Amino acid sequence: MTVSVVQDAAADATSVAAEVQAPTLLQSVRRIGRDVAAAHADDVDRSARFPIEAFDALKEAGVLGALVPEGLGGRGATLGEAGAGVRALARYCASSAMILAMHHLQVACLVRHGRSPGLLRFLADVAGRQLLLASATTEAGSGGRLRESSCAVHAENGRFVLEKRAPVVSYGASADAVLVTARRTPESAPGDQVLAACVRPDVLLEQTGQWDTLGLRGTCSPGFMLRAAGPLTMIVDDPFADVAAETMLPYSHILWSHVWLGIADAAVSKASAFVRRKARHEPGTVPPGARRLAELDVVFHQLDGLVSATLARYDEDAGGRRAEGVGDAVTLNALKLGASKLVVEVVSGALAVCGMDGYREGTPFSLGRQLRDAHSAELMVSNDRILGDNAQLLLLSRDPIENDRHEGKP
Ligand SMILES: Cc1cc2nc3c(=O)[nH]c(=O)nc-3n(C[C@H](O)[C@H](O)[C@H](O)COP(=O)(O)OP(=O)(O)OC[C@H]3O[C@@H](n4cnc5c(N)ncnc54)[C@H](O)[C@@H]3O)c2cc1C
């Protein structure tokens, strides 16, 4: 054997070993959830503070570039991989997981709808420098009406300026950039919107409210007066109507529901540990909580099945398809409406199993944080608003049983 053959073999062995050892996205996030986020979750919740430890670790592991294409230095992950990571993190700290979900969602909007050299350079920066992206769609006056803006982009000499009164911007103070919806021009109708990537230091956020809430306290989502400027190339190329229908709607509802699934994982795991402990203490008997656990398992599988089925339908990298029409909007809204209720049912069911040990803080079975976090699900775009939207969409669509969402299409 010649020296060069030995060297080639050694190099091959090293690269195989590196490949074997490189953790997957899910492995990295699961480890960070278990080893870092879990240790700080109660303090993050109590102090309503940004989960800095978890995010330092996620950045270190390159997780913020998960959805950036490999050609731009990211990991090129699929929606399903991103969802699995978010779910794994939510088991330990739902605030951290919701922040990661919201960040992934913003990145997806840029990847799928931004083509300008400025936006491509910015995406490479997101992966390379692990930039954290926030979102300002909600606006004072119009609330959660995603498809209408009052504020407008003012363009001059290749640059824009924009001001928005944003009543809820999660982790705004910790973000490196904010994706903002606005009318295309000051003359545009409220629904003629664009999405602008507003990057520090050219975006100023003046805090206008407090964030002292029931749950998801670590998302740190107060109101801000947002003032931004930037080159026009930082405005997403596709109209926001397309961004919203094709990407924001599926990615938000699918990634958020993975957060809720992770909260449900934590609750079921605590309930099941509680029943096993009871069974050990009274051998030969079936503890009374076992029946409730079996009921809880049914609801948990409804939630899991609903999320998995919708993911399979829209994970384009895994045989799914792009959301586009009325039927898709109804299906995705139904995921949000269903999953946001089921997560509360699962955590409440777990509380019934664990009783006082679940109700009391500081036990291995405490469920207070999970229950409070779960209740945010129905408000993150109000379920009433979404039900109202679906009521109108179903009137527009053909027979919902006959239309394409039920014709066995993936
Ligand atoms: C934890 C958390 C984080 C968030 N982060 C962000 C963020 O980063 N960026 C951002 O832009 N926004 C964010 N939001 C805001 C969110 O997405 C919604 O836009 C916001 O919660 C809507 O606020 P609202 O319920 O006061 O307003 P609205 O949506 O205006 O609803 C107010 C009330 O009116 C009723 N209502 C509204 N419409 C209808 C209707 N059509 N039919 C019947 N009843 C109706 C509902 O019952 C609702 O309770 C966040 C919210 C939460 C809870």
The ligand as an ORCA input file, in Angstrom:
! r2SCAN-3c Opt
* xyz 0 1
  C     -47.449     35.003     22.885
  C     -47.798     35.898     21.750
  C     -46.810     36.350     20.905
  C     -47.111     37.188     19.839
  N     -46.099     37.641     19.041
  C     -46.382     38.478     18.028
  C     -45.334     38.985     17.201
  O     -44.151     38.666     17.396
  N     -45.647     39.837     16.195
  C     -46.936     40.201     15.942
  O     -47.157     40.956     15.010
  N     -47.962     39.760     16.701
  C     -47.704     38.902     17.743
  N     -48.720     38.448     18.535
  C     -50.067     38.945     18.267
  C     -50.993     37.881     17.676
  O     -50.457     37.229     16.612
  C     -52.354     38.474     17.369
  O     -52.273     39.337     16.338
  C     -52.865     39.176     18.532
  O     -52.824     38.267     19.631
  C     -54.274     39.618     18.318
  O     -54.580     40.427     19.421
  P     -56.032     40.651     19.929
  O     -56.599     39.336     20.317
  O     -56.021     41.732     20.937
  O     -56.718     41.326     18.689
  P     -57.785     40.888     17.663
  O     -57.329     39.856     16.725
  O     -58.216     42.167     17.048
  O     -58.985     40.287     18.506
  C     -59.553     40.961     19.643
  C     -60.791     40.199     20.080
  O     -61.818     40.437     19.122
  C     -62.481     39.237     18.798
  N     -62.488     39.108     17.328
  C     -61.590     39.580     16.463
  N     -61.952     39.284     15.197
  C     -63.095     38.607     15.267
  C     -63.945     38.011     14.295
  N     -63.698     38.104     12.985
  N     -65.034     37.362     14.745
  C     -65.307     37.288     16.070
  N     -64.525     37.837     17.018
  C     -63.454     38.488     16.624
  C     -61.708     38.094     19.409
  O     -62.546     37.416     20.309
  C     -60.549     38.712     20.144
  O     -60.461     38.266     21.468
  C     -48.450     37.588     19.605
  C     -49.464     37.121     20.459
  C     -49.148     36.294     21.520
  C     -50.263     35.806     22.409
*
